Amino acid sequence: MKLLIIDDDLRQRELLQEVFAARDYRVTVCGDGREGLLLLQSEDFDTIITDLKMPHLGGEEILKAALRRDADLPVIVITGYGSIDSAIAAMKAGAHDYIQKPFDPEELVFAVQKAVAHYELIKKNRDLAARLETIQADELIGSSDAMQEVKAMIGRAAPLDITVLISGETGTGKELVARLIHRASRRSGGRFLAVNCGALHESLLESELFGYEKGAFTGAAQAKKGLLEAADNGTLFLDEINSMPPPLQIKLLRVLQEGSFLRVGATRETNCDIRIISATNCDLKAELAAGRFREDLYYRLHVMNIDLPPLRRRREDIPELCYHFLAKYNARYDKEIEAIDHRSMEMLCRAPWPGNIRELENTVSRAVIMASGPTLVAASLPDEIRQAGQSPAGLDLPMMRLDEVEQFMIKKALVATGNNRAQAARLLGIDTSTLWRKMKRLE
């Protein structure tokens, strides 16, 4: 940790340098506020200790300069007897703490330790927020109000070591959201493991989750770790949690309550430190009412709920998703499709999408394979999409207006070409004057 000490008292500077260096701090000292200001402008520090009253440049100016550089940087001011009003003023101005002379060096050490810990937490949260923003920008596609709410919920959940229940229809991206939460969390250095609770028979699911001892059953020739152990210090994602059999629900509840479990065939418990994120494509409250899911487990899993909207409820995101998948499958299949024509985009926006984003991605993937020119046209789309897209009967909500689709495509083209209108027009398959007229109309 880098510590800057600014004090015009030579003996006190030397004493503090010795005290903090003995505790493995990297200490920089100076005896003048002007020198301290230069150091502050050229180097990064984790905490600053400054005397309040100094010749030429006092601690108030150091404090202001430090907070201009980083509003969260902890500054501890040292004040002499009789200057308590000045110390209070410094605290109001943003100082982290103040120490009154004469003081015990250990008192200052304790204050610095608290300040450094506080600053480390702030920096970690900044890093998590930046990481989450980057991850979401790359992978969580959609600018609709519904998706903005989902992104906000992920941002709230990720830094907190709590269970999260993700609900939504099949194909809405529940595992993607779980991975984003993990990657933006403090457990990101650990493993992310996923299991579909509805895909395995009860005995296989138990062995997969909890592991087993040698000889626990026929064929158990050696002990095996389960996912709970393998994901230690990481995240375990339980998809289709509603399908988990009641006996395993009881065992999972113990994991959440006690942080321990029994391998199959074991007599000694194993400890684990994991975060559990679960997902369901059905109404768990209805499962509770039917007696198929434990109420106590439900409330353990449901500390925070993120509900993913079906694609038909966020049609305004379809053009953005289409171009995202177009770029993905262009690269995969070595294609150079530059645009999706208006008629095809209208069909894509009208289609009902019972399979949600997964179905849309598969459709775009197939269309990229089938397309033969630089523009994806309706002939490349599957028959069922063309048929559903030609009639409003395929909708259960109002479709996205064509002018909104045009606006999105124009923005996308301008971003892709660095705001070069001529190149954007070529990308869209229109001339520059047509692009200009559309931009004026859509303003």
C-alpha positions, 0 to 999 in steps of 0.5 A, spaced: 500 500 500 502 506 498 502 512 503 504 519 502 505 523 508 506 531 508 508 534 514 513 540 516 515 537 522 522 533 521 522 528 527 514 527 526 515 525 519 521 520 520 517 517 526 511 516 521 516 513 516 519 508 520 512 506 523 509 505 517 515 502 513 515 497 519 508 494 517 510 494 509 507 500 507 511 503 501 512 510 504 513 517 501 514 523 505 515 530 504 516 536 508 512 541 504 505 542 501 507 544 495 512 538 494 506 534 496 501 537 491 506 535 485 507 528 488 500 527 488 499 530 481 504 525 478 503 518 483 497 514 485 497 513 493 492 509 497 492 514 503 494 521 504 496 523 511 497 531 511 498 536 517 493 541 517 497 547 518 503 548 514 507 554 511 506 556 503 500 550 502 496 547 508 492 541 508 486 544 506 489 545 499 492 538 499 485 535 501 482 539 495 487 537 490 486 529 492 479 529 492 479 532 485 484 527 483 479 521 486 473 523 490 474 517 494 481 517 496 482 517 503 485 523 506 487 523 514 488 530 517 493 531 523 491 537 527 494 541 533 491 542 539 486 548 539 484 547 531 478 542 532 474 547 528 479 546 522 479 539 523 471 539 523 471 543 517 476 538 513 471 532 515 466 536 512 470 538 506 471 530 505 477 528 509 476 521 511 479 522 518 483 526 523 488 525 528 489 530 534 496 532 536 499 529 540 497 522 538 500 515 539 502 512 532 498 506 533 492 510 533 494 513 526 496 506 524 489 504 526 486 510 522 490 508 516 488 501 516 481 503 516 482 508 511 486 503 506 480 497 507 475 502 505 478 505 499 480 497 497 473 496 497 471 502 493 476 500 488 474 493 488 466 495 487 469 500 481 472 494 478 466 490 479 462 495 476 466 496 470 467 489 469 459 488 469 458 494 464 463 491 459 461 484 460 453 486 459 455 491 453 458 485 449 453 479 451 447 482 454 444 485 447 438 489 448 436 496 449 429 496 451 426 498 458 425 491 460 432 489 458 435 495 462 431 493 468 434 486 467 441 489 467 440 493 473 438 487 477 444 484 475 448 490 477 445 489 484 446 482 485 453 481 482 457 484 488 453 481 493 454 474 495 447 472 495 442 466 492 439 469 485 433 465 482 432 467 475 425 466 472 423 466 464 421 462 458 426 457 455 431 460 451 430 467 454 438 466 456 437 464 463 444 461 463 447 467 460 445 471 466 447 467 471 454 467 468 454 474 467 453 475 475 458 470 476 463 473 472 462 480 475 462 477 482 468 477 487 467 469 486 469 470 478 476 467 480 473 461 481 469 456 477 462 456 474 459 450 473 452 448 471 447 442 471 440 441 468 436 438 474 431 436 469 435 432 465 438 427 470 434 421 474 434 422 481 440 418 483 444 421 477 443 428 479 445 426 487 451 423 485 453 429 480 451 434 485 454 431 492 459 426 489 460 419 492 464 415 496 468 408 494 463 403 494 457 407 495 453 403 490 455 398 484 460 401 480 463 406 484 470 403 484 473 410 487 470 416 490 468 422 486 467 429 488 461 432 486 459 439 483 458 442 490 466 441 491 468 442 484 465 449 485 468 451 491 469 458 492 465 459 485 458 459 483 454 453 481 448 454 477 442 449 478 437 450 471 430 447 472 430 447 479 423 446 479 425 439 477 429 437 483 426 431 487 424 432 494 429 428 497 435 432 494 431 439 495 432 437 503 439 436 502 440 442 498 437 446 503 442 443 508 447 446 504 444 453 504 443 453 511 450 450 514 455 450 508 456 442 508 453 436 505 454 428 505 457 425 499 453 419 497 455 413 502 459 418 506 459 418 514 463 425 515 460 431 512 464 436 507 464 443 507 463 448 501 463 455 500 459 456 494 454 461 491 448 458 488 444 461 482 438 457 480 433 458 474 426 456 473 422 456 466 415 455 470 411 458 476 415 456 482 409 459 487 404 454 483 409 448 484 409 450 492 401 450 492 401 443 489 406 441 494 412 439 489 417 444 491 419 446 499 417 452 501 423 453 506 428 452 500 424 457 495 425 462 500 432 460 501 433 461 493 429 467 492 433 472 496 433 476 489 429 474 483 431 476 476 425 475 471 427 475 463 422 477 459 420 473 453 422 476 446 415 477 444 415 482 449 421 486 447 420 486 440 424 493 439 431 489 441 430 484 435 434 488 430 440 489 435 439 481 436 439 480 429 445 484 427 449 481 433 448 474 431 449 476 423 456 478 425 457 472 429 455 467 424 459 471 419 465 470 422 463 462 424 461 461 416 466 465 413 461 470 410 460 477 408 453 479 409 453 486 410 445 488 412 438 485 413 433 488 408 427 491 410 422 486 408 426 480 412 427 485 418 419 486 418 418 478 418 423 477 423 420 483 428 413 480 426 414 472 428 412 470 435 418 466 437 416 461 442 423 459 442 425 466 444 432 468 443 435 461 442 430 460 436 432 467 433 439 465 433 438 459 430 434 462 425 439 467 423 444 462 423 441 458 418 439 464 414 447 466 414 448 459 411 443 460 406 444 467 403 448 468 397 449 475 397 451 481 401 444 482 403 440 477 407 433 477 404 427 473 405 428 467 401 434 465 406 429 465 412 425 459 414 418 458 411 415 458 418 418 465 419 416 468 412 409 465 413 408 468 421 412 474 419 407 476 413 401 476 417 399 480 424 396 474 426 403 471 429 403 477 434 400 477 441 403 484 442 404 490 437 410 489 432 415 494 432 414 500 427 418 500 421 421 507 422 423 504 428 427 498 425 430 503 419 432 508 425 436 502 428 439 500 422 441 507 420 444 508 427 448 501 426 451 503 420 453 509 422 457 507 428 460 501 424 462 506 419 465 511 424 459 516 422 461 516 414 455 517 411 457 515 404 460 508 407 453 507 411 449 508 405 453 503 401 452 498 407 445 499 407 444 498 400 441 505 398 444 511 395 447 517 400 441 522 398 436 517 400 440 516 407 440 523 408 432 524 407 431 518 411 435 521 417 431 528 416 425 524 416 427 520 422 430 526 426 
